């Protein structure tokens, strides 16, 4: 029975209605290589995509390498300039090192002198410490002596205070005695004048009149004193006080 166009159409319609039949027909009609083409194309597309990504990364890396190379070139230039400066600095340091070597030699010579001087100072320090020990011992003795002196001074101060008080009392007593002396002198003057008056009156009653004597004559004063002594009057005592024994003897 021949295969007509209608049969083909019916067959296509059945394949559309039954998709699983389409796969079976495809396996029967196509070879394995043709069937593998979609997967292969998919792999090629994926590989192409990966290659594009790789190429893009390579392009970025090349750009970065170019920038890095420029930086390295600039850095090399800087290092060359730094090397030049380093060489110049090294020359300066060598000159400075020579100066330092000379200075070190002078320093060592000066250090030797200072070492000798330090030795002398150490000996002087030892003598000073010995002298200081002696002075400290002497100072301790002086401190003890000072303590004794202060104690003695405190005693003397107390004694001086007592003497000052006694002196004050003595001065007060002397002032009182001076005032009493003044009063006695005034009293004596009054009594002398009175005695002279009494003696003159008595003379006039016992003897013929005589030329008057000068006031305060010696004989009359002695006679007045004798009269007062016989009367028990002490001119050197306070008014109203009895004379001490033996005053008029």
C-alpha positions in Angstrom: 0.0 0.0 0.0 1.6 3.3 -1.0 2.3 6.1 1.5 0.2 9.1 0.4 0.3 12.8 1.2 -2.7 12.4 3.4 -1.0 9.7 5.3 2.0 12.0 5.8 -0.3 14.7 7.1 -2.0 12.2 9.4 1.4 11.0 10.6 2.6 14.6 11.3 -0.7 15.3 13.1 -0.2 12.2 15.2 3.4 13.2 16.0 2.2 16.5 17.2 -0.4 14.9 19.3 2.1 12.4 20.7 5.5 14.2 21.4 7.1 11.0 22.6 6.6 9.5 19.1 8.5 12.4 17.7 11.6 11.5 19.7 11.3 7.9 18.6 11.0 9.0 14.9 13.9 11.3 15.2 16.1 8.5 16.5 15.0 6.4 13.6 15.5 9.0 10.9 18.6 10.9 12.2 22.0 9.5 12.9 23.7 9.7 16.3 26.0 12.5 15.2 23.0 14.6 14.1 21.2 13.9 17.3 24.3 15.0 19.3 24.5 18.3 17.5 22.2 20.3 19.9 24.3 19.3 22.9 27.4 20.0 21.0 26.2 23.4 19.9 25.2 24.1 23.5 28.7 23.1 24.7 30.2 25.3 22.0 28.0 28.2 23.0 29.0 27.7 26.6 32.7 27.4 25.6 32.4 30.6 23.5 30.9 32.4 26.5 33.7 31.2 28.7 36.3 32.2 26.1 34.7 35.7 25.9 34.8 36.0 29.6 38.4 34.8 29.6 39.4 37.2 26.9 37.7 40.0 28.8 39.7 39.1 31.9 42.9 38.8 29.9 42.1 42.3 28.5 41.7 43.7 32.0 44.9 41.9 33.1 46.8 43.3 30.1 45.5 46.8 31.0 46.5 46.2 34.6 49.9 45.0 33.5 50.4 48.0 31.3 49.5 50.3 34.3 51.7 48.2 36.5 54.6 48.5 34.0 54.2 52.2 33.9 54.2 52.3 37.7 57.3 50.1 37.7 59.0 52.4 35.2 58.2 55.4 37.3 59.4 53.5 40.4 62.6 52.5 38.7 63.1 56.2 37.8 62.5 57.1 41.4 64.9 54.4 42.6 67.5 55.6 40.2 67.1 59.2 41.6 67.1 57.7 45.2 70.3 55.8 44.3 71.9 59.0 43.1 70.9 60.7 46.3 72.1 57.7 48.3 75.5 57.8 46.7 75.7 61.5 47.4 74.6 60.9 51.0 77.1 58.1 51.3 79.9 60.4 50.2 78.8 62.9 52.8 78.6 60.1 55.4 82.1 59.0 54.5 83.4 62.5 55.0 81.4 62.7 58.3 82.7 59.4 59.4 86.2 60.6 58.9 85.4 63.6 61.0 83.8 61.4 63.6 86.9 59.2 63.6 89.1 62.2 64.4 86.6 63.4 67.0 86.6 59.9 68.5 90.4 60.1 68.8 90.1 63.5 70.5 87.3 62.1 72.7 89.5 59.2 73.7 92.3 61.5 74.6 89.9 63.7 76.5 88.4 60.6 78.2 91.9 59.5 79.3 92.4 63.0 80.9 88.9 62.8 82.5 89.6 59.3 83.8 92.8 60.6 85.5 90.8 63.6 86.8 88.0 61.3 88.1 90.6 59.2 89.9 92.0 62.4 91.5 88.4 63.4 92.4 87.7 59.9 93.8 90.7 60.3 96.1 89.7 63.8 97.0 86.1 62.4 97.7 87.5 59.8 99.9 89.5 62.4 101.9 86.3 64.5 102.0 84.3 61.6 103.3 86.9 60.9 106.0 86.8 64.6 106.9 83.1 64.6 106.8 83.0 61.6 109.2 85.3 63.5 111.6 83.0 66.6 111.2 79.9 64.5 111.9 81.5 63.2 115.1 82.5 66.7 116.0 79.0 67.9 115.2 77.6 65.2 117.4 79.8 66.4 120.2 78.8 70.0 119.6 75.1 68.9 119.5 75.5 67.3 122.9 77.4 70.4 124.1 74.6 72.6 122.6 72.0 70.6 124.5 73.9 71.0 127.7 74.3 74.7 126.9 70.6 75.1 126.2 69.7 73.3 129.5 72.2 75.6 131.3 70.8 78.6 129.4 67.3 77.6 130.4 68.4 77.5 134.0 70.2 80.9 133.6 67.1 82.3 131.9 65.0 81.2 134.8 67.6 82.6 137.2 67.7 85.9 135.3 63.9 86.1 135.4 64.0 85.6 139.1 66.8 88.3 139.4 64.8 90.6 137.1 61.8 90.2 139.4 64.0 90.8 142.4 65.6 93.8 140.7 62.1 95.2 140.0 61.2 94.7 143.6 64.5 96.3 144.7 63.9 99.3 142.4 60.4 99.7 143.7 61.8 99.5 147.3 64.5 102.1 146.3 61.8 104.3 144.9 60.0 104.0 148.2 63.2 104.6 150.1 64.0 107.6 148.0 60.5 109.0 148.6 60.9 108.4 152.3 64.4 110.0 152.2 62.9 113.0 150.5 60.2 113.2 153.2 62.9 112.7 155.9 65.0 115.4 154.4 62.1 117.8 154.4 61.2 116.7 158.0 64.8 117.2 159.1 64.9 120.6 157.6 61.7 121.5 159.5 63.0 120.0 162.7 66.4 121.7 162.3 64.7 125.0 161.9 62.5 124.3 164.9 65.5 123.3 167.0 67.4 126.3 166.0 64.4 128.4 167.0 64.2 126.6 170.4 68.0 126.9 170.9 67.9 130.6 170.1 65.0 131.1 172.5 66.8 129.1 175.2 70.0 131.0 174.7 68.2 134.3 175.0 66.7 133.1 178.3 70.1 131.9 179.8 72.7 134.3 178.4 73.1 137.8 177.3 72.2 138.4 173.7 74.8 137.3 171.2 75.2 138.0 167.5 72.9 135.8 165.5 74.6 132.9 163.8 74.1 131.9 160.2 71.2 129.6 159.7 72.2 125.9 159.6 75.5 126.4 161.6 77.4 123.4 162.6 77.4 123.7 166.4 73.7 124.5 166.5 72.9 121.5 164.2 74.9 119.3 166.5 73.2 120.6 169.5 69.8 120.1 167.8 70.7 116.6 167.0 71.7 115.9 170.5 68.5 117.4 171.7 66.4 115.3 169.4 68.4 112.2 170.4 67.6 112.9 174.0 64.0 113.4 173.0 63.9 110.0 171.1 63.4 111.5 167.6 65.0 109.7 164.6 65.3 112.0 161.6 66.2 109.0 159.3 63.1 107.0 160.2 59.6 107.4 158.9 57.5 109.9 160.8 56.1 108.4 164.0 58.5 105.4 163.9 60.9 104.6 166.8 64.6 104.9 166.1 66.5 101.6 165.9 68.9 100.8 168.8 72.3 102.6 168.6 71.3 105.2 166.0 72.3 108.2 168.2 75.2 106.5 170.0 
